[in-house]
C-alpha cells in the first residue's frame, strides 16, 4: 500500500485544517441554485417539429426556384402544394406505413422527389452564370 500510517490503528491525519481565501457565499460561485435539467421532449413535440421542418423544406424548394428564375413544371408545383397541404392537415403526406417511416412526414419516394426538385433548381441556377463568362 502506498499510504501507510507510521502508527498502527491510526489513520492518515492532516497537520493543518483546509482553509479557503474567502467564504464560498461571498465569491458567488456556489450561491446560485444550479439549473434544473430540461425534461426530454415529448413525442408530440418531436412530431410537430418534424412537420415544421418538412413544411420549411417544401417552402424553401419553391422559394429557391422562384429566386433562381427556374420554372417548375405544373406537376412539380402541384406536388409541393399538395404535400404541404397534407402535412398541414394530417401531419404526414402518406397513409401507407410500408412507404415510409412510421414517424416520418414524407414517404421515401416523396423525399426523393423533393431532393430531385432542389437539385434541378440548383443545377439550372448555376448554368446561366457559367454561360455568361
Secondary structure as GFF3:
##gff-version 3
##sequence-region A 1 133
A	DSSP	alpha_helix	24	27	.	.	.	ID=ss1
A	DSSP	alpha_helix	43	68	.	.	.	ID=ss2
A	DSSP	alpha_helix	74	90	.	.	.	ID=ss3
A	DSSP	three_ten_helix	97	99	.	.	.	ID=ss4
A	DSSP	alpha_helix	108	132	.	.	.	ID=ss5
###
